[in-house]
Amino acid sequence: MHSLEMSGAVARNWWMWLIRGVVAILFGILALQWPGDTLVVIGLLFGAYALVDGVFAILATIRAVEEHQRWWPLMLEGIVGLLIAAITFYDVGITLLALYFTIAAWAFITGVLEIVAAIQLRSHVTNEFWLIVGGIASILFGGLMVWFPLAGALALVWLVSAYAIVFGILMIALSLRLRGHSTALTAGSTG
């Protein structure tokens, strides 16, 4: 498909981009209205992902056994996926808590490593100060998540909500631009 044909096909389906944008904005607004429910849904989606991933890893294990290939890493991966899914569906709060503290630990460790990198880069790079500031910000973020878990969880929901709303607005803007392009293409083909 040539780029002109492809852009025409995308433009003719401008309404799909509009719907995508509207749904994203609605999701963002609903997530702001019900932050606790949003966290539970995120946790359940993760559980569903772990379940599907575990099932496919076990199916890959069966195929590996049939082809006389290494199968045990795939089997372990599948079992872990199924166990994580079972734990999530049994008590989604445990999964959310683990995910939350994993993010906090990641932020803290990343911050420390950014500061170490900045110190090592000092002789080679100017303005390494900004990497140190970024590292300090990451450490503070991780620390705040640990000290104020409810506020941190709420902040994560707000970030997801804000992203969804901004993304939705951008998709609506794109759909309107595509609609104009579609109208121009239609007018050009009939004229």
N, CA and C atoms as a LAMMPS dump frame, in Angstrom:
ITEM: TIMESTEP
0
ITEM: NUMBER OF ATOMS
573
ITEM: BOX BOUNDS ff ff ff
-5.0000000000000000e+02 5.0000000000000000e+02
-5.0000000000000000e+02 5.0000000000000000e+02
-5.0000000000000000e+02 5.0000000000000000e+02
ITEM: ATOMS id mol type element x y z
1 1 1 N 0.856 -1.177 0
2 1 2 C 0 0 0
3 1 3 C 0.899 1.236 0
4 2 1 N 0.674 2.128 -0.936
5 2 2 C 1.457 3.355 -1.015
6 2 3 C 1.055 4.296 0.113
7 3 1 N 1.94 5.245 0.397
8 3 2 C 1.679 6.148 1.526
9 3 3 C 0.429 6.989 1.3
10 4 1 N 0.128 7.359 0.046
11 4 2 C -1.079 8.145 -0.227
12 4 3 C -2.325 7.303 0.044
13 5 1 N -2.307 6.037 -0.381
14 5 2 C -3.437 5.154 -0.123
15 5 3 C -3.594 4.909 1.375
16 6 1 N -2.446 4.741 2.054
17 6 2 C -2.488 4.489 3.485
18 6 3 C -3.033 5.699 4.229
19 7 1 N -2.584 6.899 3.874
20 7 2 C -3.088 8.089 4.556
21 7 3 C -4.57 8.291 4.269
22 8 1 N -5.012 7.912 3.072
23 8 2 C -6.437 7.996 2.761
24 8 3 C -7.253 7.032 3.597
25 9 1 N -6.727 5.814 3.788
26 9 2 C -7.423 4.822 4.61
27 9 3 C -7.494 5.285 6.063
28 10 1 N -6.413 5.85 6.564
29 10 2 C -6.401 6.362 7.943
30 10 3 C -7.377 7.526 8.068
31 11 1 N -7.371 8.408 7.08
32 11 2 C -8.251 9.587 7.124
33 11 3 C -9.722 9.188 7.065
34 12 1 N -10.061 8.192 6.239
35 12 2 C -11.453 7.756 6.141
36 12 3 C -11.966 7.164 7.446
37 13 1 N -11.066 6.662 8.257
38 13 2 C -11.449 6.074 9.538
39 13 3 C -11.161 7.022 10.696
40 14 1 N -11.315 8.3 10.457
41 14 2 C -11.035 9.326 11.479
42 14 3 C -11.884 9.118 12.73
43 15 1 N -13.069 8.592 12.554
44 15 2 C -14.002 8.415 13.664
45 15 3 C -13.475 7.416 14.696
46 16 1 N -12.631 6.445 14.254
47 16 2 C -12.062 5.5 15.22
48 16 3 C -11.109 6.213 16.176
49 17 1 N -10.38 7.185 15.658
50 17 2 C -9.467 7.969 16.505
51 17 3 C -10.264 8.831 17.473
52 18 1 N -11.394 9.332 16.992
53 18 2 C -12.27 10.132 17.846
54 18 3 C -12.798 9.286 19.009
55 19 1 N -13.287 8.093 18.688
56 19 2 C -13.805 7.201 19.738
57 19 3 C -12.7 6.839 20.719
58 20 1 N -11.532 6.544 20.204
59 20 2 C -10.394 6.208 21.066
60 20 3 C -10.092 7.357 22.027
61 21 1 N -10.121 8.576 21.522
62 21 2 C -9.867 9.742 22.37
63 21 3 C -10.934 9.939 23.423
64 22 1 N -12.191 9.792 23.033
65 22 2 C -13.3 9.964 23.978
66 22 3 C -13.224 8.906 25.082
67 23 1 N -12.933 7.655 24.696
68 23 2 C -12.83 6.583 25.687
69 23 3 C -11.672 6.851 26.65
70 24 1 N -10.554 7.328 26.135
71 24 2 C -9.41 7.63 26.995
72 24 3 C -9.755 8.728 28
73 25 1 N -10.459 9.77 27.54
74 25 2 C -10.852 10.862 28.444
75 25 3 C -11.826 10.343 29.491
76 26 1 N -12.797 9.541 29.07
77 26 2 C -13.749 8.967 30.036
78 26 3 C -13.031 8.108 31.069
79 27 1 N -12.081 7.288 30.617
80 27 2 C -11.311 6.478 31.551
81 27 3 C -10.572 7.37 32.541
82 28 1 N -9.932 8.419 32.048
83 28 2 C -9.194 9.321 32.922
84 28 3 C -10.084 9.976 33.959
85 29 1 N -11.26 10.408 33.546
86 29 2 C -12.203 11.051 34.473
87 29 3 C -12.716 10.044 35.497
88 30 1 N -13.082 8.851 35.029
89 30 2 C -13.568 7.824 35.956
90 30 3 C -12.479 7.395 36.938
91 31 1 N -11.244 7.316 36.467
92 31 2 C -10.143 6.946 37.358
93 31 3 C -9.962 8.002 38.443
94 32 1 N -10.163 9.271 38.097
95 32 2 C -10.073 10.334 39.104
96 32 3 C -11.228 10.254 40.092
97 33 1 N -12.405 9.854 39.612
98 33 2 C -13.58 9.754 40.472
99 33 3 C -13.472 8.591 41.453
100 34 1 N -12.894 7.466 41.002
101 34 2 C -12.815 6.254 41.818
102 34 3 C -11.386 5.73 41.853
103 35 1 N -10.483 6.421 42.541
104 35 2 C -9.075 5.99 42.525
105 35 3 C -8.855 4.605 43.121
106 36 1 N -9.585 4.246 44.174
107 36 2 C -9.421 2.913 44.768
108 36 3 C -9.825 1.818 43.809
109 37 1 N -10.959 2.015 43.149
110 37 2 C -11.425 1.032 42.166
111 37 3 C -10.453 0.931 40.992
112 38 1 N -9.867 2.058 40.609
113 38 2 C -8.903 2.066 39.511
114 38 3 C -7.705 1.2 39.864
115 39 1 N -7.216 1.317 41.089
116 39 2 C -6.088 0.486 41.514
117 39 3 C -6.448 -0.993 41.478
118 40 1 N -7.647 -1.329 41.918
119 40 2 C -8.082 -2.729 41.914
120 40 3 C -8.148 -3.25 40.475
121 41 1 N -8.694 -2.446 39.569
122 41 2 C -8.788 -2.86 38.169
123 41 3 C -7.393 -3.062 37.581
124 42 1 N -6.465 -2.154 37.887
125 42 2 C -5.087 -2.304 37.401
126 42 3 C -4.502 -3.617 37.932
127 43 1 N -4.73 -3.898 39.208
128 43 2 C -4.238 -5.14 39.788
129 43 3 C -4.85 -6.36 39.128
130 44 1 N -6.161 -6.326 38.878
131 44 2 C -6.828 -7.464 38.234
132 44 3 C -6.356 -7.653 36.792
133 45 1 N -6.109 -6.546 36.085
134 45 2 C -5.579 -6.663 34.722
135 45 3 C -4.198 -7.298 34.74
136 46 1 N -3.392 -6.924 35.733
137 46 2 C -2.078 -7.551 35.866
138 46 3 C -2.237 -9.048 36.13
139 47 1 N -3.177 -9.412 37
140 47 2 C -3.436 -10.824 37.271
141 47 3 C -3.862 -11.572 36.021
142 48 1 N -4.721 -10.945 35.209
143 48 2 C -5.159 -11.569 33.96
144 48 3 C -3.979 -11.745 33.009
145 49 1 N -3.122 -10.741 32.96
146 49 2 C -1.932 -10.842 32.117
147 49 3 C -1.039 -11.992 32.592
148 50 1 N -0.808 -12.085 33.908
149 50 2 C 0.038 -13.157 34.458
150 50 3 C -0.559 -14.523 34.142
151 51 1 N -1.876 -14.644 34.207
152 51 2 C -2.551 -15.904 33.898
153 51 3 C -2.331 -16.296 32.438
154 52 1 N -2.607 -15.38 31.537
155 52 2 C -2.45 -15.66 30.105
156 52 3 C -0.993 -15.962 29.785
157 53 1 N -0.08 -15.167 30.34
158 53 2 C 1.34 -15.387 30.102
159 53 3 C 1.768 -16.758 30.621
160 54 1 N 1.284 -17.131 31.799
161 54 2 C 1.617 -18.437 32.357
162 54 3 C 1.095 -19.578 31.504
163 55 1 N -0.131 -19.457 31.03
164 55 2 C -0.718 -20.501 30.167
165 55 3 C 0.101 -20.646 28.886
166 56 1 N 0.463 -19.515 28.266
167 56 2 C 1.233 -19.595 27.028
168 56 3 C 2.64 -20.142 27.265
169 57 1 N 3.223 -19.845 28.422
170 57 2 C 4.54 -20.409 28.738
171 57 3 C 4.44 -21.926 28.891
172 58 1 N 3.368 -22.401 29.483
173 58 2 C 3.189 -23.854 29.622
174 58 3 C 2.929 -24.502 28.258
175 59 1 N 2.16 -23.832 27.414
176 59 2 C 1.967 -24.345 26.051
177 59 3 C 3.293 -24.387 25.297
178 60 1 N 4.129 -23.381 25.509
179 60 2 C 5.459 -23.374 24.879
180 60 3 C 6.317 -24.511 25.433
181 61 1 N 6.115 -24.842 26.711
182 61 2 C 6.83 -25.966 27.322
183 61 3 C 6.48 -27.262 26.605
184 62 1 N 5.2 -27.461 26.346
185 62 2 C 4.751 -28.675 25.665
186 62 3 C 5.387 -28.77 24.282
187 63 1 N 5.423 -27.667 23.58
188 63 2 C 6.036 -27.648 22.246
189 63 3 C 7.541 -27.926 22.347
190 64 1 N 8.189 -27.353 23.356
191 64 2 C 9.63 -27.58 23.53
192 64 3 C 9.918 -29.046 23.829
193 65 1 N 9.085 -29.683 24.647
194 65 2 C 9.258 -31.107 24.955
195 65 3 C 9.101 -31.925 23.671
196 66 1 N 8.091 -31.597 22.871
197 66 2 C 7.861 -32.326 21.619
198 66 3 C 9.041 -32.193 20.662
199 67 1 N 9.709 -31.049 20.701
200 67 2 C 10.837 -30.809 19.789
201 67 3 C 12.18 -31.109 20.445
202 68 1 N 12.149 -31.734 21.626
203 68 2 C 13.357 -32.136 22.353
204 68 3 C 14.283 -30.947 22.626
205 69 1 N 13.694 -29.837 23.037
206 69 2 C 14.454 -28.649 23.407
207 69 3 C 14.371 -28.458 24.914
208 70 1 N 15.168 -27.517 25.399
209 70 2 C 15.098 -27.201 26.836
210 70 3 C 13.707 -26.719 27.169
211 71 1 N 13.109 -27.337 28.167
212 71 2 C 11.728 -27.007 28.488
213 71 3 C 11.554 -26.473 29.897
214 72 1 N 12.457 -26.792 30.813
215 72 2 C 12.229 -26.453 32.219
216 72 3 C 12.164 -24.952 32.504
217 73 1 N 12.945 -24.081 31.816
218 73 2 C 12.771 -22.637 32.11
219 73 3 C 11.363 -22.151 31.748
220 74 1 N 10.839 -22.66 30.637
221 74 2 C 9.483 -22.271 30.234
222 74 3 C 8.453 -22.773 31.23
223 75 1 N 8.659 -23.996 31.72
224 75 2 C 7.734 -24.56 32.701
225 75 3 C 7.752 -23.731 33.99
226 76 1 N 8.952 -23.359 34.446
227 76 2 C 9.056 -22.533 35.653
228 76 3 C 8.375 -21.185 35.454
229 77 1 N 8.601 -20.606 34.276
230 77 2 C 7.966 -19.325 33.968
231 77 3 C 6.45 -19.46 33.998
232 78 1 N 5.943 -20.533 33.418
233 78 2 C 4.497 -20.757 33.398
234 78 3 C 3.934 -20.958 34.79
235 79 1 N 4.63 -21.729 35.613
236 79 2 C 4.166 -21.97 36.983
237 79 3 C 4.156 -20.674 37.78
238 80 1 N 5.224 -19.882 37.635
239 80 2 C 5.275 -18.6 38.354
240 80 3 C 4.138 -17.694 37.904
241 81 1 N 3.889 -17.638 36.606
242 81 2 C 2.788 -16.817 36.1
243 81 3 C 1.451 -17.244 36.667
244 82 1 N 1.213 -18.554 36.693
245 82 2 C -0.053 -19.065 37.229
246 82 3 C -0.169 -18.803 38.732
247 83 1 N 0.952 -18.948 39.467
248 83 2 C 0.93 -18.657 40.906
249 83 3 C 0.652 -17.181 41.181
250 84 1 N 1.304 -16.315 40.44
251 84 2 C 1.074 -14.871 40.617
252 84 3 C -0.374 -14.537 40.294
253 85 1 N -0.911 -15.125 39.242
254 85 2 C -2.321 -14.887 38.888
255 85 3 C -3.237 -15.367 40.008
256 86 1 N -2.952 -16.556 40.549
257 86 2 C -3.791 -17.097 41.631
258 86 3 C -3.735 -16.198 42.861
259 87 1 N -2.539 -15.739 43.21
260 87 2 C -2.393 -14.832 44.359
261 87 3 C -3.152 -13.536 44.107
262 88 1 N -3.03 -13.009 42.898
263 88 2 C -3.708 -11.76 42.563
264 88 3 C -5.214 -11.908 42.669
265 89 1 N -5.754 -12.987 42.118
266 89 2 C -7.201 -13.161 42.155
267 89 3 C -7.702 -13.527 43.554
268 90 1 N -6.841 -14.125 44.358
269 90 2 C -7.204 -14.436 45.741
270 90 3 C -7.259 -13.154 46.57
271 91 1 N -6.231 -12.31 46.423
272 91 2 C -6.177 -11.052 47.175
273 91 3 C -5.408 -10.028 46.351
274 92 1 N -6.131 -9.239 45.591
275 92 2 C -5.504 -8.267 44.702
276 92 3 C -4.68 -7.245 45.484
277 93 1 N -5.017 -7.03 46.747
278 93 2 C -4.275 -6.07 47.567
279 93 3 C -2.822 -6.45 47.752
280 94 1 N -2.547 -7.749 47.882
281 94 2 C -1.165 -8.214 48.031
282 94 3 C -0.362 -7.85 46.782
283 95 1 N -0.946 -8.085 45.629
284 95 2 C -0.26 -7.775 44.374
285 95 3 C -0.029 -6.28 44.24
286 96 1 N -1.049 -5.485 44.572
287 96 2 C -0.894 -4.038 44.478
288 96 3 C 0.176 -3.538 45.432
289 97 1 N 0.21 -4.09 46.624
290 97 2 C 1.216 -3.695 47.607
291 97 3 C 2.618 -4.051 47.101
292 98 1 N 2.773 -5.256 46.561
293 98 2 C 4.078 -5.668 46.026
294 98 3 C 4.489 -4.78 44.856
295 99 1 N 3.552 -4.5 43.954
296 99 2 C 3.835 -3.637 42.816
297 99 3 C 4.206 -2.238 43.278
298 100 1 N 3.473 -1.743 44.24
299 100 2 C 3.713 -0.401 44.768
300 100 3 C 5.124 -0.289 45.342
301 101 1 N 5.497 -1.246 46.191
302 101 2 C 6.816 -1.179 46.813
303 101 3 C 7.938 -1.503 45.825
304 102 1 N 7.63 -2.245 44.781
305 102 2 C 8.614 -2.461 43.722
306 102 3 C 8.914 -1.146 43.013
307 103 1 N 7.875 -0.362 42.747
308 103 2 C 8.071 0.947 42.113
309 103 3 C 8.878 1.856 43.035
310 104 1 N 8.573 1.842 44.325
311 104 2 C 9.306 2.667 45.287
312 104 3 C 10.777 2.254 45.327
313 105 1 N 11.045 0.952 45.382
314 105 2 C 12.428 0.466 45.409
315 105 3 C 13.15 0.829 44.122
316 106 1 N 12.467 0.669 42.992
317 106 2 C 13.054 1.018 41.7
318 106 3 C 13.453 2.494 41.679
319 107 1 N 12.564 3.37 42.144
320 107 2 C 12.861 4.802 42.157
321 107 3 C 14.075 5.091 43.038
322 108 1 N 14.128 4.488 44.208
323 108 2 C 15.226 4.724 45.131
324 108 3 C 16.553 4.234 44.551
325 109 1 N 16.57 2.992 44.052
326 109 2 C 17.805 2.409 43.505
327 109 3 C 18.257 3.181 42.264
328 110 1 N 17.312 3.539 41.409
329 110 2 C 17.648 4.326 40.22
330 110 3 C 18.283 5.653 40.618
331 111 1 N 17.729 6.298 41.642
332 111 2 C 18.285 7.567 42.108
333 111 3 C 19.713 7.435 42.589
334 112 1 N 19.972 6.399 43.364
335 112 2 C 21.336 6.167 43.86
336 112 3 C 22.289 5.953 42.684
337 113 1 N 21.881 5.131 41.724
338 113 2 C 22.733 4.844 40.572
339 113 3 C 22.941 6.08 39.694
340 114 1 N 21.946 6.945 39.598
341 114 2 C 22.113 8.187 38.838
342 114 3 C 23.154 9.083 39.494
343 115 1 N 23.139 9.155 40.798
344 115 2 C 24.131 9.97 41.517
345 115 3 C 25.527 9.381 41.339
346 116 1 N 25.651 8.07 41.45
347 116 2 C 26.946 7.416 41.241
348 116 3 C 27.443 7.687 39.822
349 117 1 N 26.565 7.566 38.84
350 117 2 C 26.949 7.824 37.438
351 117 3 C 27.392 9.263 37.257
352 118 1 N 26.685 10.191 37.882
353 118 2 C 27.042 11.604 37.757
354 118 3 C 28.422 11.87 38.348
355 119 1 N 28.721 11.268 39.474
356 119 2 C 30.032 11.455 40.097
357 119 3 C 31.126 10.884 39.198
358 120 1 N 30.875 9.737 38.6
359 120 2 C 31.865 9.13 37.715
360 120 3 C 32.018 9.908 36.408
361 121 1 N 30.957 10.551 35.959
362 121 2 C 31.007 11.312 34.709
363 121 3 C 31.545 12.729 34.895
364 122 1 N 31.772 13.117 36.13
365 122 2 C 32.167 14.489 36.435
366 122 3 C 33.331 14.976 35.588
367 123 1 N 34.324 14.137 35.373
368 123 2 C 35.502 14.573 34.625
369 123 3 C 35.28 14.565 33.116
370 124 1 N 34.193 13.967 32.647
371 124 2 C 33.952 13.854 31.204
372 124 3 C 32.79 14.699 30.703
373 125 1 N 31.879 15.054 31.578
374 125 2 C 30.653 15.731 31.16
375 125 3 C 30.446 16.975 32.019
376 126 1 N 30.047 18.045 31.37
377 126 2 C 29.678 19.236 32.131
378 126 3 C 28.202 19.145 32.474
379 127 1 N 27.795 19.828 33.49
380 127 2 C 26.407 19.843 33.953
381 127 3 C 25.926 18.484 34.441
382 128 1 N 26.829 17.669 34.987
383 128 2 C 26.412 16.408 35.582
384 128 3 C 25.527 16.667 36.792
385 129 1 N 25.523 17.911 37.226
386 129 2 C 24.686 18.335 38.352
387 129 3 C 23.23 17.942 38.117
388 130 1 N 22.772 18.021 36.878
389 130 2 C 21.366 17.713 36.584
390 130 3 C 21.068 16.232 36.804
391 131 1 N 22.056 15.394 36.54
392 131 2 C 21.872 13.967 36.805
393 131 3 C 21.806 13.714 38.313
394 132 1 N 22.595 14.468 39.066
395 132 2 C 22.538 14.363 40.529
396 132 3 C 21.17 14.822 41.034
397 133 1 N 20.674 15.922 40.489
398 133 2 C 19.351 16.419 40.888
399 133 3 C 18.277 15.392 40.546
400 134 1 N 18.38 14.789 39.357
401 134 2 C 17.438 13.748 38.977
402 134 3 C 17.517 12.556 39.921
403 135 1 N 18.731 12.185 40.312
404 135 2 C 18.916 11.095 41.263
405 135 3 C 18.311 11.407 42.619
406 136 1 N 18.515 12.625 43.081
407 136 2 C 17.93 13.037 44.361
408 136 3 C 16.407 13.013 44.283
409 137 1 N 15.867 13.483 43.155
410 137 2 C 14.408 13.471 42.98
411 137 3 C 13.872 12.043 42.995
412 138 1 N 14.593 11.125 42.361
413 138 2 C 14.158 9.729 42.354
414 138 3 C 14.193 9.136 43.76
415 139 1 N 15.25 9.434 44.512
416 139 2 C 15.362 8.939 45.887
417 139 3 C 14.234 9.506 46.742
418 140 1 N 13.978 10.803 46.596
419 140 2 C 12.889 11.423 47.364
420 140 3 C 11.539 10.813 47
421 141 1 N 11.316 10.574 45.713
422 141 2 C 10.061 9.967 45.27
423 141 3 C 9.893 8.585 45.889
424 142 1 N 10.943 7.764 45.822
425 142 2 C 10.875 6.433 46.416
426 142 3 C 10.649 6.501 47.916
427 143 1 N 11.34 7.414 48.588
428 143 2 C 11.17 7.584 50.03
429 143 3 C 9.771 8.043 50.4
430 144 1 N 9.239 8.996 49.649
431 144 2 C 7.885 9.478 49.913
432 144 3 C 6.849 8.378 49.707
433 145 1 N 7.08 7.52 48.701
434 145 2 C 6.152 6.418 48.481
435 145 3 C 6.132 5.472 49.679
436 146 1 N 7.302 5.262 50.292
437 146 2 C 7.371 4.373 51.452
438 146 3 C 6.747 5.029 52.679
439 147 1 N 7.031 6.31 52.886
440 147 2 C 6.536 6.996 54.082
441 147 3 C 5.067 7.354 53.993
442 148 1 N 4.574 7.606 52.782
443 148 2 C 3.172 8.005 52.595
444 148 3 C 2.54 7.131 51.505
445 149 1 N 2.31 5.855 51.804
446 149 2 C 1.841 4.938 50.759
447 149 3 C 0.495 5.315 50.152
448 150 1 N -0.435 5.799 50.948
449 150 2 C -1.743 6.16 50.397
450 150 3 C -1.616 7.321 49.423
451 151 1 N -0.831 8.313 49.806
452 151 2 C -0.621 9.47 48.922
453 151 3 C 0.1 9.032 47.648
454 152 1 N 1.066 8.118 47.781
455 152 2 C 1.789 7.639 46.607
456 152 3 C 0.886 6.875 45.659
457 153 1 N 0.022 6.029 46.213
458 153 2 C -0.915 5.277 45.37
459 153 3 C -1.868 6.232 44.662
460 154 1 N -2.342 7.228 45.396
461 154 2 C -3.231 8.218 44.805
462 154 3 C -2.519 8.999 43.703
463 155 1 N -1.25 9.323 43.926
464 155 2 C -0.479 10.048 42.912
465 155 3 C -0.33 9.207 41.645
466 156 1 N -0.118 7.892 41.804
467 156 2 C -0.014 7.027 40.624
468 156 3 C -1.312 7.024 39.825
469 157 1 N -2.442 6.963 40.523
470 157 2 C -3.732 7 39.83
471 157 3 C -3.898 8.339 39.119
472 158 1 N -3.506 9.418 39.773
473 158 2 C -3.611 10.737 39.145
474 158 3 C -2.746 10.825 37.892
475 159 1 N -1.54 10.248 37.957
476 159 2 C -0.673 10.266 36.778
477 159 3 C -1.292 9.482 35.626
478 160 1 N -1.818 8.305 35.928
479 160 2 C -2.472 7.498 34.89
480 160 3 C -3.676 8.245 34.336
481 161 1 N -4.455 8.871 35.214
482 161 2 C -5.642 9.622 34.786
483 161 3 C -5.258 10.804 33.906
484 162 1 N -4.251 11.56 34.34
485 162 2 C -3.81 12.726 33.57
486 162 3 C -3.305 12.293 32.199
487 163 1 N -2.538 11.217 32.161
488 163 2 C -2.058 10.702 30.883
489 163 3 C -3.232 10.346 29.977
490 164 1 N -4.213 9.638 30.513
491 164 2 C -5.351 9.206 29.703
492 164 3 C -6.108 10.407 29.146
493 165 1 N -6.293 11.431 29.966
494 165 2 C -7.032 12.617 29.504
495 165 3 C -6.247 13.357 28.426
496 166 1 N -4.953 13.566 28.647
497 166 2 C -4.132 14.263 27.642
498 166 3 C -4.07 13.449 26.353
499 167 1 N -3.883 12.138 26.48
500 167 2 C -3.857 11.266 25.31
501 167 3 C -5.182 11.356 24.554
502 168 1 N -6.283 11.338 25.294
503 168 2 C -7.603 11.439 24.672
504 168 3 C -7.786 12.73 23.899
505 169 1 N -7.361 13.832 24.5
506 169 2 C -7.461 15.135 23.822
507 169 3 C -6.645 15.122 22.532
508 170 1 N -5.442 14.554 22.594
509 170 2 C -4.594 14.494 21.398
510 170 3 C -5.213 13.608 20.319
511 171 1 N -5.84 12.505 20.707
512 171 2 C -6.487 11.629 19.73
513 171 3 C -7.699 12.313 19.092
514 172 1 N -8.443 13.085 19.876
515 172 2 C -9.577 13.827 19.317
516 172 3 C -9.081 14.873 18.335
517 173 1 N -8.007 15.574 18.704
518 173 2 C -7.434 16.574 17.798
519 173 3 C -6.978 15.906 16.503
520 174 1 N -6.34 14.757 16.615
521 174 2 C -5.914 14.025 15.424
522 174 3 C -7.12 13.612 14.585
523 175 1 N -8.179 13.141 15.238
524 175 2 C -9.358 12.695 14.491
525 175 3 C -9.976 13.847 13.702
526 176 1 N -10.005 15.026 14.295
527 176 2 C -10.564 16.186 13.594
528 176 3 C -9.69 16.573 12.407
529 177 1 N -8.391 16.469 12.587
530 177 2 C -7.479 16.767 11.469
531 177 3 C -7.659 15.719 10.365
532 178 1 N -7.784 14.448 10.754
533 178 2 C -7.988 13.391 9.762
534 178 3 C -9.326 13.551 9.048
535 179 1 N -10.333 14.015 9.794
536 179 2 C -11.648 14.233 9.179
537 179 3 C -11.54 15.289 8.082
538 180 1 N -10.818 16.356 8.37
539 180 2 C -10.602 17.395 7.353
540 180 3 C -9.843 16.851 6.154
541 181 1 N -8.856 16.004 6.416
542 181 2 C -8.082 15.388 5.337
543 181 3 C -8.965 14.453 4.519
544 182 1 N -9.848 13.707 5.188
545 182 2 C -10.755 12.791 4.501
546 182 3 C -11.714 13.563 3.604
547 183 1 N -12.212 14.675 4.11
548 183 2 C -13.122 15.508 3.329
549 183 3 C -12.42 16.05 2.088
550 184 1 N -11.16 16.475 2.25
551 184 2 C -10.398 16.983 1.118
552 184 3 C -10.13 15.884 0.102
553 185 1 N -9.821 14.67 0.574
554 185 2 C -9.592 13.553 -0.336
555 185 3 C -10.866 13.192 -1.095
556 186 1 N -11.996 13.187 -0.408
557 186 2 C -13.282 12.867 -1.031
558 186 3 C -13.618 13.91 -2.088
559 187 1 N -13.431 15.177 -1.747
560 187 2 C -13.731 16.272 -2.677
561 187 3 C -12.806 16.182 -3.898
562 188 1 N -11.544 15.818 -3.666
563 188 2 C -10.572 15.712 -4.766
564 188 3 C -10.865 14.551 -5.688
565 189 1 N -11.426 13.459 -5.147
566 189 2 C -11.685 12.292 -5.994
567 189 3 C -12.974 12.44 -6.79
568 190 1 N -13.895 13.305 -6.308
569 190 2 C -15.146 13.49 -7.052
570 190 3 C -15.035 14.629 -8.053
571 191 1 N -14.033 15.453 -7.888
572 191 2 C -13.926 16.635 -8.73
573 191 3 C -13.067 16.469 -9.912
